[in-house]
Amino acid sequence: MSVGALKRNQTSYFNTLSDSFFENKYSIKEAKVIIKRLKADGVMASGEFEDFTWTFYIDESMTVCKVDFSEIMHFIEVTTMLKCWSSERLLEIQAKTLSHSYGYIPKIVNLTQSFAEECVDNLIYFLVNDLTENMRNVTLRTLMNFLDYSELEYKELYLNQLNDIYRKSSSNKNTRDLPAFRDVLIFGSVLERFMSEWNEHERLLFYPIVLWWKITNIIPLRPKEFCAIKRDCLTRKNSSFYITVPRKKQKATMRLVELVDTLEINRDIYKMVQDYINLTNSFGETKTLISYRAYSKSINVNGGKRNLNFNSYRFHYNNLDRLLLSYYERIVKKKYGYEDLEQVRPGDTRHFAFCSMMLQGFNALSIARIGGHRSIESQYHYQQHMKYFADSKVYHLSRLFRYERIKGLSSISNIELEHVGRNFLKDRQQFAYLKEMDVGYCTDPNMACESDLCQFCSKWWVSREEFKLHESEIRNRAAIKEKNINDRIAFMEKLRNEMEYDLSNNEYSLSDQENLSREAKLLQGDMVDLAKLYSYVDDFED
């Protein structure tokens, strides 16, 4: 396997957001290691980090492609970042994909004078007027990925403008940025079960996957940020627990958000992190929370030809990707028998965390500070996934309600949802109390209603025959509730985007926040209602 093949699936395009970020001297050192390995693996034909032309073999015919930095060599800062970015991307994609996607980048660097503040309109004009739709799509994805990786001063200004164009492009409508939410929920369910059953070797090897999943679903971190968390990341103040993440603390200005690097976590995550530290202390010194030495020993890659050992004191994000692939193969597939799931990628949880905060009613300033964005507009990219996240929650809740109704339980573990008898329904004789309603029956003698419509109440029951008789009416009510959810999400986006913010003082309108919080609570209620109804619809479709 070549360096460029250590990945989930080959793609012909870039993700719009980068899993990594530029770390100056460390990134340069890392890039040189990658180049050395690319040559050893027969991927790179010629070039060193200091050179301005790199050539790569496309296939066994020894045909070559190139990446040329010579046109922008006078812009030293951006050229260095592009070299580091290019080398890291070759851990994910084929050289020919990089060469093709890189095509217009030198022209854009010159056109914008290395992404100067006053030149953003030059780029917009070029993208909109001088490129075909297909080439515009390729260039947009490539450029957004690089800018997200970079530490350029005005990168967020450019990213916000590019995202507007990207969202309007018809060629991006069918691009799947996130895996199917059913497969994500199964992944989470399996992980919970695995943690209760793992043996000593499995615990040592896959504990980093647990920590990645638990931490980055709450704090929006890039995979490289997670891997760069320091060993001494935990602090405790009385009954509060905190984790410090690898971000530069920066003060707010009139236009830029203050970034923070220490964030509150719950007791469970704190205890898990501490447990992993205690588990791996015997493997020796490590600069990062995740011990590379513990990982390399347990995964049996020491001395392996394909092992990308950049620094034995640091856990690299390529190690995380490799470990996640191993987890799917050895645990999800072989141990628990889930075949053909669309796999979660290390960077997907950053999307999940942003969407979760949005649905909970966090305002844009709070999200930006937690998510590491210097501009509140930068998070707008994630708003397009709010419907996806809401749908996933409704699906998950509907499975919970269905299981509880069938089995008569009030609390279950996620993994049990996948073992529900799909055709098992309670019949009339299993209820101690039934009161006939307009459609179906109430099973609660106290009639403690949870909704103004019986179909959205967990105490409602309907027979198969009556469901079929009123199926059209019931499905229409579900469609109305779906529209309510979509409208509420759109309204919350509007409230968040139009809220008054004082960035220099880290303040926002309290009255606007009250409105946003109220809408979030109503949204949660709508999702619960729809999930209850879907739990019945699912029964009759099985």
C-alpha positions as CSV (number, residue, x, y, z in Angstrom):
1,M,0.0,0.0,0.0
2,S,1.4,3.4,-1.0
3,V,1.3,6.4,1.4
4,G,-1.4,7.9,-0.8
5,A,-3.6,4.9,-0.3
6,L,-3.7,4.9,3.5
7,K,-7.3,6.1,3.5
8,R,-10.9,5.1,3.5
9,N,-11.8,5.5,-0.2
10,Q,-10.1,7.2,-3.1
11,T,-11.9,10.4,-4.1
12,S,-11.7,12.6,-7.1
13,Y,-12.3,15.8,-5.1
14,F,-11.4,17.5,-1.9
15,N,-13.6,17.9,1.1
16,T,-14.4,21.6,1.6
17,L,-13.0,21.5,5.1
18,S,-9.6,20.4,6.1
19,D,-8.9,17.7,8.8
20,S,-5.5,19.3,9.5
21,F,-4.0,22.8,10.0
22,F,-0.7,24.5,9.5
23,E,1.7,24.4,12.5
24,N,4.7,26.3,11.0
25,K,7.9,24.5,11.9
26,Y,6.3,21.2,12.8
27,S,4.3,21.1,9.5
28,I,7.5,21.8,7.5
29,K,9.3,19.0,9.3
30,E,6.4,16.7,8.7
31,A,6.2,17.6,5.0
32,K,9.8,16.6,4.6
33,V,9.2,13.2,6.2
34,I,6.2,12.6,3.9
35,I,8.2,13.5,0.8
36,K,10.9,11.1,1.8
37,R,8.3,8.4,2.2
38,L,6.6,9.2,-1.1
39,K,9.9,8.7,-2.9
40,A,10.6,5.4,-1.0
41,D,7.1,4.2,-2.0
42,G,7.6,5.1,-5.7
43,V,4.9,7.7,-5.7
44,M,7.1,10.9,-6.0
45,A,9.4,11.0,-9.0
46,S,11.4,14.1,-8.2
47,G,11.5,17.2,-5.9
48,E,12.5,18.2,-2.4
49,F,10.5,20.4,0.0
50,E,12.8,23.4,-1.0
51,D,12.2,22.8,-4.7
52,F,9.4,24.6,-6.7
53,T,8.4,21.7,-8.9
54,W,7.3,18.3,-7.7
55,T,6.6,15.4,-10.1
56,F,4.8,12.2,-9.3
57,Y,4.2,8.9,-11.1
58,I,0.6,8.4,-12.1
59,D,0.7,4.6,-12.7
60,E,3.0,1.7,-13.6
61,S,3.6,3.1,-17.1
62,M,5.8,5.8,-15.3
63,T,3.7,8.6,-16.7
64,V,4.2,11.7,-14.5
65,C,2.1,14.6,-13.3
66,K,3.4,17.7,-11.5
67,V,2.6,20.3,-8.9
68,D,4.4,23.6,-9.7
69,F,5.0,26.3,-7.1
70,S,7.4,28.4,-9.3
71,E,4.8,31.0,-10.3
72,I,4.2,32.0,-6.7
73,M,7.6,31.5,-5.2
74,H,7.8,35.2,-4.4
75,F,4.9,34.8,-2.0
76,I,7.0,32.9,0.6
77,E,4.4,32.4,3.3
78,V,1.6,31.1,1.1
79,T,4.0,28.9,-0.9
80,T,5.3,27.3,2.3
81,M,1.7,26.6,3.5
82,L,0.8,25.2,0.0
83,K,3.8,22.8,0.1
84,C,2.9,21.5,3.6
85,W,-0.8,21.3,2.6
86,S,0.0,19.4,-0.6
87,S,2.2,16.9,1.2
88,E,-0.4,16.2,3.8
89,R,-3.1,15.8,1.2
90,L,-1.1,13.1,-0.4
91,L,-1.8,11.0,2.6
92,E,-5.5,11.1,1.6
93,I,-5.6,11.3,-2.3
94,Q,-3.8,10.2,-5.4
95,A,-1.1,12.5,-6.8
96,K,-3.0,12.9,-10.1
97,T,-6.0,14.2,-8.1
98,L,-3.8,16.8,-6.4
99,S,-2.2,17.8,-9.6
100,H,-5.6,18.3,-11.4
101,S,-7.2,20.1,-8.4
102,Y,-4.2,22.4,-7.9
103,G,-4.4,23.7,-11.5
104,Y,-5.7,27.3,-10.9
105,I,-4.3,27.8,-7.4
106,P,-1.1,29.7,-8.6
107,K,-3.2,32.0,-10.7
108,I,-5.5,32.7,-7.8
109,V,-2.6,33.4,-5.4
110,N,-1.3,36.0,-7.9
111,L,-4.7,37.4,-8.6
112,T,-5.4,38.0,-4.9
113,Q,-1.8,39.0,-4.0
114,S,-1.6,36.1,-1.6
115,F,-5.1,36.5,-0.4
116,A,-5.0,40.1,0.5
117,E,-8.1,41.7,2.1
118,E,-8.7,44.1,-0.7
119,C,-8.4,41.5,-3.5
120,V,-11.3,39.2,-2.6
121,D,-13.5,40.6,-5.3
122,N,-10.9,39.7,-7.9
123,L,-11.2,36.1,-6.9
124,I,-15.0,36.1,-7.0
125,Y,-15.1,37.6,-10.4
126,F,-12.6,35.0,-11.7
127,L,-14.5,32.1,-10.3
128,V,-17.9,33.2,-11.5
129,N,-17.0,34.5,-14.9
130,D,-13.8,32.7,-16.1
131,L,-14.4,29.1,-15.2
132,T,-16.7,26.4,-16.4
133,E,-19.1,25.1,-13.7
134,N,-17.2,21.8,-13.4
135,M,-13.8,23.5,-13.0
136,R,-15.3,26.1,-10.7
137,N,-16.6,23.2,-8.5
138,V,-13.2,21.5,-8.4
139,T,-11.4,24.8,-7.7
140,L,-13.8,25.9,-5.0
141,R,-13.4,22.6,-3.0
142,T,-9.6,22.7,-3.4
143,L,-9.3,26.3,-2.4
144,M,-11.7,26.1,0.6
145,N,-9.8,23.0,1.9
146,F,-6.4,24.9,1.6
147,L,-7.7,28.1,3.2
148,D,-9.3,26.1,6.1
149,Y,-5.8,24.5,6.6
150,S,-3.9,27.7,6.3
151,E,-3.0,30.4,8.9
152,L,-3.5,33.2,6.4
153,E,-4.7,36.5,8.0
154,Y,-7.8,36.9,5.9
155,K,-8.7,33.2,5.3
156,E,-12.1,33.4,6.9
157,L,-13.1,36.5,4.8
158,Y,-12.3,34.4,1.7
159,L,-13.9,31.2,3.0
160,N,-17.2,33.0,3.7
161,Q,-17.3,34.4,0.2
162,L,-16.4,31.1,-1.3
163,N,-19.0,29.2,0.7
164,D,-21.7,31.5,-0.7
165,I,-20.7,30.5,-4.2
166,Y,-20.4,26.9,-3.3
167,R,-23.8,26.6,-1.7
168,K,-25.4,28.1,-4.8
169,S,-23.7,25.7,-7.2
170,S,-26.0,23.1,-8.7
171,S,-23.1,20.6,-9.2
172,N,-22.7,20.3,-5.4
173,K,-26.3,19.4,-4.6
174,N,-25.7,15.7,-4.8
175,T,-22.3,15.7,-3.0
176,R,-22.5,13.7,0.2
177,D,-20.4,15.4,2.8
178,L,-21.6,13.2,5.7
179,P,-22.4,9.5,6.0
180,A,-25.9,8.2,6.2
181,F,-27.2,9.0,9.7
182,R,-28.5,5.5,10.3
183,D,-24.9,4.2,9.9
184,V,-23.6,6.9,12.2
185,L,-26.1,5.9,14.9
186,I,-25.1,2.2,14.5
187,F,-21.4,3.2,14.9
188,G,-22.2,5.0,18.1
189,S,-24.3,2.1,19.4
190,V,-21.6,-0.4,18.6
191,L,-19.0,1.7,20.4
192,E,-21.2,1.9,23.6
193,R,-21.5,-1.9,23.6
194,F,-17.9,-2.5,22.8
195,M,-16.8,-0.4,25.8
196,S,-18.8,-2.7,28.1
197,E,-17.2,-5.8,26.6
198,W,-13.7,-5.1,25.4
199,N,-10.7,-7.1,26.6
200,E,-7.4,-5.7,27.8
201,H,-5.8,-5.5,24.4
202,E,-8.9,-4.0,22.7
203,R,-9.1,-1.4,25.5
204,L,-5.5,-0.3,25.0
205,L,-5.7,-0.2,21.2
206,F,-9.1,1.4,20.7
207,Y,-9.4,3.7,23.7
208,P,-8.3,6.6,21.4
209,I,-11.4,6.0,19.2
210,V,-13.6,6.3,22.2
211,L,-12.0,9.5,23.3
212,W,-12.1,11.0,19.8
213,W,-15.8,10.1,19.5
214,K,-16.8,11.4,23.0
215,I,-14.7,14.6,22.9
216,T,-15.2,15.8,19.3
217,N,-18.9,15.2,19.3
218,I,-19.1,17.9,21.9
219,I,-16.2,20.2,21.1
220,P,-15.8,20.9,17.4
221,L,-12.2,19.8,16.8
222,R,-10.4,18.9,13.6
223,P,-8.8,15.4,13.7
224,K,-5.4,17.0,13.9
225,E,-6.5,19.2,16.8
226,F,-7.7,16.2,18.7
227,C,-4.5,14.3,18.1
228,A,-2.4,17.4,19.2
229,I,-4.2,17.6,22.6
230,K,-1.4,17.7,25.2
231,R,-1.0,15.0,27.8
232,D,-1.6,17.4,30.7
233,C,-4.8,18.7,29.2
234,L,-7.1,18.2,32.2
235,T,-7.9,20.7,35.0
236,R,-10.5,20.7,37.7
237,K,-12.0,23.5,39.7
238,N,-14.3,22.4,42.5
239,S,-17.0,20.4,40.8
240,S,-16.2,21.7,37.2
241,F,-14.0,19.9,34.8
242,Y,-12.0,21.3,31.9
243,I,-9.9,20.3,28.9
244,T,-7.3,22.5,27.1
245,V,-7.2,22.0,23.3
246,P,-4.5,23.1,20.9
247,R,-5.7,26.5,19.9
248,K,-4.0,29.9,20.0
249,K,-5.7,32.1,22.5
250,Q,-6.4,35.4,20.7
251,K,-8.1,38.5,22.0
252,A,-11.3,39.8,20.4
253,T,-11.4,42.9,18.1
254,M,-14.2,44.8,16.5
255,R,-14.3,42.3,13.7
256,L,-12.8,39.1,15.2
257,V,-14.0,36.7,17.9
258,E,-11.9,35.9,20.9
259,L,-10.6,32.4,20.8
260,V,-10.4,30.2,24.0
261,D,-8.4,27.1,24.5
262,T,-9.8,25.7,27.7
263,L,-13.4,24.4,27.6
264,E,-15.7,22.7,30.2
265,I,-16.4,19.0,29.9
266,N,-18.6,16.6,31.9
267,R,-17.3,14.3,34.6
268,D,-17.6,11.2,32.5
269,I,-15.3,12.5,29.8
270,Y,-12.9,13.8,32.4
271,K,-12.8,10.3,34.0
272,M,-12.3,8.6,30.6
273,V,-9.3,10.8,29.7
274,Q,-7.8,10.3,33.1
275,D,-8.3,6.5,32.8
276,Y,-6.6,6.4,29.4
277,I,-3.6,8.4,30.8
278,N,-3.2,6.0,33.7
279,L,-3.5,3.1,31.3
280,T,-0.7,4.3,29.0
281,N,1.7,5.9,31.5
282,S,3.9,2.8,31.5
283,F,4.7,3.3,27.8
284,G,6.9,6.3,28.5
285,E,6.9,10.0,27.7
286,T,4.4,11.4,25.2
287,K,3.8,15.0,24.2
288,T,0.2,14.3,23.2
289,L,-2.7,12.9,25.2
290,I,-2.8,9.8,22.9
291,S,0.4,7.8,23.3
292,Y,1.9,7.0,20.0
293,R,4.1,4.3,21.7
294,A,1.0,2.6,23.2
295,Y,-0.7,2.8,19.8
296,S,2.3,1.4,17.8
297,K,2.8,-1.5,20.2
298,S,-0.8,-2.5,20.4
299,I,-1.4,-2.2,16.6
300,N,1.8,-4.0,15.8
301,V,3.3,-1.5,13.4
302,N,6.7,-1.0,14.9
303,G,9.3,-1.2,12.1
304,G,6.7,-1.7,9.5
305,K,7.6,-0.3,6.1
306,R,4.3,1.6,5.8
307,N,4.2,3.0,9.3
308,L,4.2,6.8,9.1
309,N,6.2,7.5,12.3
310,F,6.6,11.3,12.2
311,N,7.5,11.6,15.9
312,S,7.4,8.9,18.5
313,Y,6.4,11.5,21.1
314,R,3.3,12.6,19.2
315,F,0.2,10.8,18.0
316,H,-0.4,11.8,14.3
317,Y,-3.8,12.3,12.7
318,N,-2.9,9.8,10.1
319,N,-2.5,7.3,13.0
320,L,-6.1,8.2,14.0
321,D,-7.4,7.5,10.5
322,R,-5.6,4.2,10.4
323,L,-6.9,3.2,13.8
324,L,-10.4,4.1,12.8
325,L,-10.2,1.9,9.7
326,S,-8.9,-0.9,11.9
327,Y,-11.8,-0.4,14.4
328,Y,-14.3,-0.8,11.6
329,E,-12.7,-3.9,10.2
330,R,-11.9,-5.7,13.5
331,I,-14.8,-4.6,15.7
332,V,-17.7,-3.2,13.7
333,K,-17.5,-5.9,10.9
334,K,-15.8,-9.0,12.4
335,K,-16.9,-8.8,16.1
336,Y,-20.4,-7.4,15.7
337,G,-21.2,-8.3,12.1
338,Y,-22.1,-5.0,10.6
339,E,-21.1,-5.1,7.0
340,D,-21.3,-2.4,4.3
341,L,-21.8,0.6,6.7
342,E,-20.9,4.0,5.3
343,Q,-17.9,4.8,7.4
344,V,-17.6,7.9,9.7
345,R,-14.5,9.9,8.9
346,P,-12.4,11.5,11.5
347,G,-13.5,15.0,10.5
348,D,-17.3,14.2,10.5
349,T,-17.7,14.6,14.3
350,R,-16.7,18.3,13.9
351,H,-19.9,18.7,11.8
352,F,-21.9,16.8,14.3
353,A,-20.7,19.0,17.2
354,F,-21.5,22.2,15.4
355,C,-24.9,21.0,14.4
356,S,-25.7,19.8,17.9
357,M,-24.9,23.2,19.4
358,M,-27.0,24.9,16.7
359,L,-30.0,22.7,17.4
360,Q,-29.6,23.3,21.2
361,G,-29.9,27.1,20.6
362,F,-26.3,28.2,21.0
363,N,-25.8,31.7,19.5
364,A,-23.2,32.3,16.7
365,L,-20.7,34.0,19.0
366,S,-20.6,31.2,21.5
367,I,-20.3,28.6,18.7
368,A,-17.4,30.5,17.2
369,R,-15.5,30.7,20.4
370,I,-16.0,27.0,21.2
371,G,-15.4,26.0,17.5
372,G,-12.2,28.0,17.0
373,H,-13.6,30.5,14.4
374,R,-12.3,34.0,14.4
375,S,-15.4,35.1,12.4
376,I,-18.9,34.2,13.3
377,E,-19.8,33.8,9.6
378,S,-17.4,30.9,9.3
379,Q,-19.9,28.5,10.9
380,Y,-22.5,29.2,8.3
381,H,-21.0,26.3,6.3
382,Y,-22.3,23.9,8.9
383,Q,-25.8,25.2,8.9
384,Q,-26.5,23.3,5.7
385,H,-26.2,20.1,7.8
386,M,-28.8,21.0,10.4
387,K,-31.6,19.2,8.6
388,Y,-29.4,16.1,8.4
389,F,-28.7,16.3,12.2
390,A,-32.4,16.9,13.0
391,D,-33.4,13.9,10.8
392,S,-30.8,11.7,12.6
393,K,-32.2,12.7,16.0
394,V,-35.8,12.0,14.9
395,Y,-34.7,8.6,13.6
396,H,-32.9,7.7,16.8
397,L,-35.7,8.8,19.0
398,S,-38.3,6.9,16.9
399,R,-36.2,3.7,17.4
400,L,-36.1,4.4,21.2
401,F,-39.9,5.0,21.4
402,R,-40.6,1.9,19.3
403,Y,-38.4,-0.3,21.5
404,E,-39.8,1.1,24.7
405,R,-43.4,0.5,23.5
406,I,-42.7,-3.0,22.3
407,K,-40.7,-4.2,25.2
408,G,-42.2,-2.0,27.9
409,L,-38.9,-0.6,29.0
410,S,-38.1,3.0,29.9
411,S,-34.3,2.8,29.6
412,I,-32.2,0.9,27.1
413,S,-28.7,0.9,25.6
414,N,-28.4,2.1,22.0
415,I,-27.1,-1.2,20.7
416,E,-30.3,-3.0,21.7
417,L,-32.2,-0.9,19.1
418,E,-30.6,-3.0,16.4
419,H,-31.9,-6.3,17.9
420,V,-35.6,-5.4,18.1
421,G,-38.0,-8.0,16.8
422,R,-39.1,-6.1,13.7
423,N,-42.6,-7.6,13.4
424,F,-43.5,-7.7,17.1
425,L,-46.4,-5.5,18.1
426,K,-48.4,-5.4,21.3
427,D,-52.0,-6.5,20.8
428,R,-55.2,-5.2,22.5
429,Q,-55.1,-7.9,25.2
430,Q,-51.7,-6.7,26.5
431,F,-53.1,-3.3,27.7
432,A,-54.8,-3.0,31.1
433,Y,-56.6,0.2,30.0
434,L,-57.7,1.5,26.6
435,K,-59.9,4.5,25.9
436,E,-61.1,5.0,22.3
437,M,-60.0,8.3,20.7
438,D,-60.8,9.7,17.3
439,V,-58.0,7.6,15.9
440,G,-56.5,4.8,18.1
441,Y,-56.6,4.5,21.8
442,C,-55.2,6.1,24.9
443,T,-53.4,3.6,27.2
444,D,-53.1,5.9,30.3
445,P,-56.1,5.9,32.7
446,N,-55.0,9.3,34.0
447,M,-54.9,10.6,30.4
448,A,-51.8,12.7,31.1
449,C,-51.6,14.1,27.6
450,E,-48.1,14.9,26.2
451,S,-49.5,16.6,23.1
452,D,-52.6,18.2,21.7
453,L,-52.7,15.4,19.1
454,C,-52.9,11.9,20.3
455,Q,-50.6,10.6,17.6
456,F,-47.7,12.5,19.0
457,C,-48.2,11.0,22.5
458,S,-46.1,8.0,23.7
459,K,-49.3,6.6,25.4
460,W,-51.2,6.4,22.2
461,W,-51.8,2.9,20.6
462,V,-53.4,1.9,17.4
463,S,-54.2,-1.5,15.9
464,R,-52.8,-2.5,12.5
465,E,-56.3,-2.5,11.0
466,E,-57.1,1.0,12.2
467,F,-53.7,2.3,11.2
468,K,-54.4,1.2,7.6
469,L,-57.8,2.8,7.7
470,H,-56.4,6.2,8.8
471,E,-52.9,5.9,7.2
472,S,-53.3,8.8,4.9
473,E,-54.5,11.1,7.7
474,I,-51.6,10.0,10.0
475,R,-49.0,10.5,7.3
476,N,-50.3,13.9,6.5
477,R,-49.9,14.9,10.1
478,A,-46.3,13.6,10.0
479,A,-45.7,15.7,6.9
480,I,-47.0,18.8,8.6
481,K,-44.8,18.2,11.6
482,E,-41.8,17.7,9.2
483,K,-42.6,21.1,7.7
484,N,-42.8,22.7,11.1
485,I,-39.3,21.4,12.0
486,N,-37.8,22.6,8.7
487,D,-39.4,26.1,9.2
488,R,-38.2,26.2,12.8
489,I,-34.7,25.4,11.8
490,A,-34.7,28.1,9.1
491,F,-36.1,30.6,11.6
492,M,-33.4,29.7,14.2
493,E,-30.7,30.2,11.5
494,K,-32.2,33.6,10.8
495,L,-32.3,34.6,14.5
496,R,-28.7,33.4,14.9
497,N,-27.4,35.3,11.8
498,E,-29.2,38.5,12.7
499,M,-28.5,38.6,16.4
500,E,-26.6,41.6,17.7
501,Y,-23.0,40.8,18.7
502,D,-20.4,42.9,20.4
503,L,-17.2,40.9,19.5
504,S,-14.8,43.1,21.3
505,N,-16.5,42.5,24.6
506,N,-17.8,39.0,23.9
507,E,-21.4,40.0,24.4
508,Y,-24.6,39.3,22.6
509,S,-28.2,40.4,22.9
510,L,-29.8,38.6,25.8
511,S,-33.3,39.1,24.4
512,D,-32.3,37.6,21.1
513,Q,-30.8,34.7,22.9
514,E,-34.0,34.1,24.9
515,N,-35.9,33.9,21.5
516,L,-33.3,31.5,20.2
517,S,-33.5,29.3,23.3
518,R,-37.3,29.3,23.2
519,E,-37.2,28.2,19.5
520,A,-34.7,25.5,20.3
521,K,-37.0,24.0,23.0
522,L,-40.0,24.1,20.6
523,L,-37.8,22.4,18.0
524,Q,-36.9,19.6,20.4
525,G,-40.6,19.1,21.2
526,D,-41.4,18.9,17.5
527,M,-38.7,16.3,16.9
528,V,-39.9,14.2,19.8
529,D,-43.5,14.4,18.5
530,L,-42.5,13.3,15.0
531,A,-40.3,10.5,16.4
532,K,-43.3,9.2,18.4
533,L,-45.4,9.1,15.2
534,Y,-42.6,7.6,13.1
535,S,-42.2,4.8,15.7
536,Y,-45.7,3.6,14.7
537,V,-45.2,4.2,11.0
538,D,-42.1,2.1,11.2
539,D,-44.0,-0.7,12.9
540,F,-46.5,-1.0,10.1
541,E,-43.9,-0.7,7.3
542,D,-42.0,-3.7,8.7
